[in-house]
């Protein structure tokens, strides 16, 4: 079976595409894959913070378009880059087993950073949660590929950078991690460390193949987190986070919204049957918005 796999061109994106191809070839050895590299608007504007480019979608729209217009059969994304709604004509056909969801500090551990240290991160979510723990810290933006990000440590006064632990693991750079941040310190982005594999909704054969690499607990967790984001009506332009885990037949969702400066962080946790998925995520979002002042924190009436 011939399969054209659309992806961004970064080293991490290529690793993710190759990983999905390897999973598919394991369940169906006849798969012959061709990687279709697509440049996105997010890749072209690496000097601008993601939230200023329009938030989620800047790394995926062109890749999705390649599948919709027939240049590719499959698109492989970091699930955290996907908007909370899927475009008409596409379906997330598989979420393979998720990796380490934690954020990581490169350069120094959090409790070892000196007073007033500069930390580089391109995420409002990370800034707010780190500032809540260490109000003395100062922050600078961070964009570019992983090598570029890591290279910021020790330059221009930057004491540490924050990146996804899974990205470093996948690129063989785990030895650069000074600390994997506990989830009580920094809750991850919706979909972090998970891959989302899309195909055309009417492509029955490809859809059936992709479903063979689905990891049920990872899918249910990602669905719950995406439900949270959809109900919140936000993306990476707001300081919000959610993480879902499945244990047995139950699903637990931890979520938060924060003020950009980290002075106020509102947290909520819900649990329910694993089948509840997105409904649990939506419930967490509604509670934060309506009962804990989340709407006010996000500047909404």
Secondary structure as a PSIPRED ss2 file (coil, helix, strand):
# PSIPRED VFORMAT (PSIPRED V4.0)

   1 X C   1.000  0.000  0.000
   2 X E   0.000  0.000  1.000
   3 X E   0.000  0.000  1.000
   4 X E   0.000  0.000  1.000
   5 X E   0.000  0.000  1.000
   6 X E   0.000  0.000  1.000
   7 X E   0.000  0.000  1.000
   8 X C   1.000  0.000  0.000
   9 X C   1.000  0.000  0.000
  10 X C   1.000  0.000  0.000
  11 X H   0.000  1.000  0.000
  12 X H   0.000  1.000  0.000
  13 X H   0.000  1.000  0.000
  14 X H   0.000  1.000  0.000
  15 X H   0.000  1.000  0.000
  16 X H   0.000  1.000  0.000
  17 X H   0.000  1.000  0.000
  18 X H   0.000  1.000  0.000
  19 X H   0.000  1.000  0.000
  20 X H   0.000  1.000  0.000
  21 X H   0.000  1.000  0.000
  22 X H   0.000  1.000  0.000
  23 X H   0.000  1.000  0.000
  24 X H   0.000  1.000  0.000
  25 X H   0.000  1.000  0.000
  26 X H   0.000  1.000  0.000
  27 X H   0.000  1.000  0.000
  28 X C   1.000  0.000  0.000
  29 X C   1.000  0.000  0.000
  30 X C   1.000  0.000  0.000
  31 X C   1.000  0.000  0.000
  32 X E   0.000  0.000  1.000
  33 X E   0.000  0.000  1.000
  34 X E   0.000  0.000  1.000
  35 X E   0.000  0.000  1.000
  36 X E   0.000  0.000  1.000
  37 X E   0.000  0.000  1.000
  38 X C   1.000  0.000  0.000
  39 X C   1.000  0.000  0.000
  40 X C   1.000  0.000  0.000
  41 X H   0.000  1.000  0.000
  42 X H   0.000  1.000  0.000
  43 X H   0.000  1.000  0.000
  44 X H   0.000  1.000  0.000
  45 X C   1.000  0.000  0.000
  46 X C   1.000  0.000  0.000
  47 X C   1.000  0.000  0.000
  48 X C   1.000  0.000  0.000
  49 X C   1.000  0.000  0.000
  50 X H   0.000  1.000  0.000
  51 X H   0.000  1.000  0.000
  52 X H   0.000  1.000  0.000
  53 X H   0.000  1.000  0.000
  54 X C   1.000  0.000  0.000
  55 X C   1.000  0.000  0.000
  56 X C   1.000  0.000  0.000
  57 X C   1.000  0.000  0.000
  58 X C   1.000  0.000  0.000
  59 X C   1.000  0.000  0.000
  60 X C   1.000  0.000  0.000
  61 X H   0.000  1.000  0.000
  62 X H   0.000  1.000  0.000
  63 X H   0.000  1.000  0.000
  64 X H   0.000  1.000  0.000
  65 X H   0.000  1.000  0.000
  66 X H   0.000  1.000  0.000
  67 X H   0.000  1.000  0.000
  68 X H   0.000  1.000  0.000
  69 X C   1.000  0.000  0.000
  70 X C   1.000  0.000  0.000
  71 X C   1.000  0.000  0.000
  72 X C   1.000  0.000  0.000
  73 X C   1.000  0.000  0.000
  74 X E   0.000  0.000  1.000
  75 X E   0.000  0.000  1.000
  76 X E   0.000  0.000  1.000
  77 X E   0.000  0.000  1.000
  78 X E   0.000  0.000  1.000
  79 X H   0.000  1.000  0.000
  80 X H   0.000  1.000  0.000
  81 X H   0.000  1.000  0.000
  82 X C   1.000  0.000  0.000
  83 X C   1.000  0.000  0.000
  84 X C   1.000  0.000  0.000
  85 X C   1.000  0.000  0.000
  86 X C   1.000  0.000  0.000
  87 X C   1.000  0.000  0.000
  88 X C   1.000  0.000  0.000
  89 X C   1.000  0.000  0.000
  90 X E   0.000  0.000  1.000
  91 X E   0.000  0.000  1.000
  92 X E   0.000  0.000  1.000
  93 X E   0.000  0.000  1.000
  94 X E   0.000  0.000  1.000
  95 X C   1.000  0.000  0.000
  96 X C   1.000  0.000  0.000
  97 X C   1.000  0.000  0.000
  98 X C   1.000  0.000  0.000
  99 X C   1.000  0.000  0.000
 100 X C   1.000  0.000  0.000
 101 X C   1.000  0.000  0.000
 102 X C   1.000  0.000  0.000
 103 X E   0.000  0.000  1.000
 104 X E   0.000  0.000  1.000
 105 X E   0.000  0.000  1.000
 106 X E   0.000  0.000  1.000
 107 X C   1.000  0.000  0.000
 108 X C   1.000  0.000  0.000
 109 X C   1.000  0.000  0.000
 110 X H   0.000  1.000  0.000
 111 X H   0.000  1.000  0.000
 112 X H   0.000  1.000  0.000
 113 X C   1.000  0.000  0.000
 114 X C   1.000  0.000  0.000
 115 X C   1.000  0.000  0.000
 116 X C   1.000  0.000  0.000
 117 X C   1.000  0.000  0.000
 118 X E   0.000  0.000  1.000
 119 X E   0.000  0.000  1.000
 120 X E   0.000  0.000  1.000
 121 X C   1.000  0.000  0.000
 122 X C   1.000  0.000  0.000
 123 X C   1.000  0.000  0.000
 124 X H   0.000  1.000  0.000
 125 X H   0.000  1.000  0.000
 126 X H   0.000  1.000  0.000
 127 X H   0.000  1.000  0.000
 128 X H   0.000  1.000  0.000
 129 X H   0.000  1.000  0.000
 130 X H   0.000  1.000  0.000
 131 X H   0.000  1.000  0.000
 132 X H   0.000  1.000  0.000
 133 X H   0.000  1.000  0.000
 134 X C   1.000  0.000  0.000
 135 X C   1.000  0.000  0.000
 136 X C   1.000  0.000  0.000
 137 X C   1.000  0.000  0.000
 138 X E   0.000  0.000  1.000
 139 X E   0.000  0.000  1.000
 140 X E   0.000  0.000  1.000
 141 X C   1.000  0.000  0.000
 142 X C   1.000  0.000  0.000
 143 X C   1.000  0.000  0.000
 144 X C   1.000  0.000  0.000
 145 X C   1.000  0.000  0.000
 146 X H   0.000  1.000  0.000
 147 X H   0.000  1.000  0.000
 148 X H   0.000  1.000  0.000
 149 X H   0.000  1.000  0.000
 150 X H   0.000  1.000  0.000
 151 X C   1.000  0.000  0.000
 152 X C   1.000  0.000  0.000
 153 X C   1.000  0.000  0.000
 154 X C   1.000  0.000  0.000
 155 X C   1.000  0.000  0.000
 156 X C   1.000  0.000  0.000
 157 X C   1.000  0.000  0.000
 158 X E   0.000  0.000  1.000
 159 X E   0.000  0.000  1.000
 160 X E   0.000  0.000  1.000
 161 X E   0.000  0.000  1.000
 162 X E   0.000  0.000  1.000
 163 X E   0.000  0.000  1.000
 164 X E   0.000  0.000  1.000
 165 X H   0.000  1.000  0.000
 166 X H   0.000  1.000  0.000
 167 X H   0.000  1.000  0.000
 168 X H   0.000  1.000  0.000
 169 X H   0.000  1.000  0.000
 170 X H   0.000  1.000  0.000
 171 X C   1.000  0.000  0.000
 172 X C   1.000  0.000  0.000
 173 X C   1.000  0.000  0.000
 174 X H   0.000  1.000  0.000
 175 X H   0.000  1.000  0.000
 176 X H   0.000  1.000  0.000
 177 X E   0.000  0.000  1.000
 178 X E   0.000  0.000  1.000
 179 X E   0.000  0.000  1.000
 180 X E   0.000  0.000  1.000
 181 X C   1.000  0.000  0.000
 182 X C   1.000  0.000  0.000
 183 X C   1.000  0.000  0.000
 184 X C   1.000  0.000  0.000
 185 X C   1.000  0.000  0.000
 186 X C   1.000  0.000  0.000
 187 X C   1.000  0.000  0.000
 188 X C   1.000  0.000  0.000
 189 X C   1.000  0.000  0.000
 190 X C   1.000  0.000  0.000
 191 X C   1.000  0.000  0.000
 192 X C   1.000  0.000  0.000
 193 X C   1.000  0.000  0.000
 194 X C   1.000  0.000  0.000
 195 X E   0.000  0.000  1.000
 196 X E   0.000  0.000  1.000
 197 X E   0.000  0.000  1.000
 198 X E   0.000  0.000  1.000
 199 X E   0.000  0.000  1.000
 200 X E   0.000  0.000  1.000
 201 X C   1.000  0.000  0.000
 202 X C   1.000  0.000  0.000
 203 X C   1.000  0.000  0.000
 204 X H   0.000  1.000  0.000
 205 X H   0.000  1.000  0.000
 206 X H   0.000  1.000  0.000
 207 X H   0.000  1.000  0.000
 208 X H   0.000  1.000  0.000
 209 X H   0.000  1.000  0.000
 210 X H   0.000  1.000  0.000
 211 X H   0.000  1.000  0.000
 212 X H   0.000  1.000  0.000
 213 X H   0.000  1.000  0.000
 214 X C   1.000  0.000  0.000
 215 X C   1.000  0.000  0.000
 216 X H   0.000  1.000  0.000
 217 X H   0.000  1.000  0.000
 218 X H   0.000  1.000  0.000
 219 X H   0.000  1.000  0.000
 220 X H   0.000  1.000  0.000
 221 X H   0.000  1.000  0.000
 222 X H   0.000  1.000  0.000
 223 X H   0.000  1.000  0.000
 224 X H   0.000  1.000  0.000
 225 X H   0.000  1.000  0.000
 226 X H   0.000  1.000  0.000
 227 X H   0.000  1.000  0.000
 228 X H   0.000  1.000  0.000
 229 X H   0.000  1.000  0.000
 230 X H   0.000  1.000  0.000
 231 X H   0.000  1.000  0.000
 232 X H   0.000  1.000  0.000
 233 X C   1.000  0.000  0.000
 234 X C   1.000  0.000  0.000
 235 X C   1.000  0.000  0.000
 236 X C   1.000  0.000  0.000
 237 X C   1.000  0.000  0.000
 238 X C   1.000  0.000  0.000
 239 X C   1.000  0.000  0.000
 240 X E   0.000  0.000  1.000
 241 X E   0.000  0.000  1.000
 242 X E   0.000  0.000  1.000
 243 X E   0.000  0.000  1.000
 244 X E   0.000  0.000  1.000
 245 X E   0.000  0.000  1.000
 246 X E   0.000  0.000  1.000
 247 X E   0.000  0.000  1.000
 248 X C   1.000  0.000  0.000
 249 X C   1.000  0.000  0.000
 250 X E   0.000  0.000  1.000
 251 X E   0.000  0.000  1.000
 252 X E   0.000  0.000  1.000
 253 X E   0.000  0.000  1.000
 254 X E   0.000  0.000  1.000
 255 X E   0.000  0.000  1.000
 256 X E   0.000  0.000  1.000
 257 X E   0.000  0.000  1.000
 258 X E   0.000  0.000  1.000
 259 X C   1.000  0.000  0.000
 260 X C   1.000  0.000  0.000
 261 X C   1.000  0.000  0.000
 262 X C   1.000  0.000  0.000
 263 X C   1.000  0.000  0.000
 264 X C   1.000  0.000  0.000
 265 X E   0.000  0.000  1.000
 266 X E   0.000  0.000  1.000
 267 X E   0.000  0.000  1.000
 268 X E   0.000  0.000  1.000
 269 X E   0.000  0.000  1.000
 270 X E   0.000  0.000  1.000
 271 X E   0.000  0.000  1.000
 272 X E   0.000  0.000  1.000
 273 X E   0.000  0.000  1.000
 274 X H   0.000  1.000  0.000
 275 X H   0.000  1.000  0.000
 276 X H   0.000  1.000  0.000
 277 X C   1.000  0.000  0.000
 278 X H   0.000  1.000  0.000
 279 X H   0.000  1.000  0.000
 280 X H   0.000  1.000  0.000
 281 X H   0.000  1.000  0.000
 282 X H   0.000  1.000  0.000
 283 X H   0.000  1.000  0.000
 284 X H   0.000  1.000  0.000
 285 X H   0.000  1.000  0.000
 286 X H   0.000  1.000  0.000
 287 X H   0.000  1.000  0.000
 288 X H   0.000  1.000  0.000
 289 X H   0.000  1.000  0.000
 290 X H   0.000  1.000  0.000
 291 X H   0.000  1.000  0.000
 292 X C   1.000  0.000  0.000
 293 X C   1.000  0.000  0.000
 294 X H   0.000  1.000  0.000
 295 X H   0.000  1.000  0.000
 296 X H   0.000  1.000  0.000
 297 X H   0.000  1.000  0.000
 298 X C   1.000  0.000  0.000
 299 X C   1.000  0.000  0.000
 300 X C   1.000  0.000  0.000
 301 X C   1.000  0.000  0.000
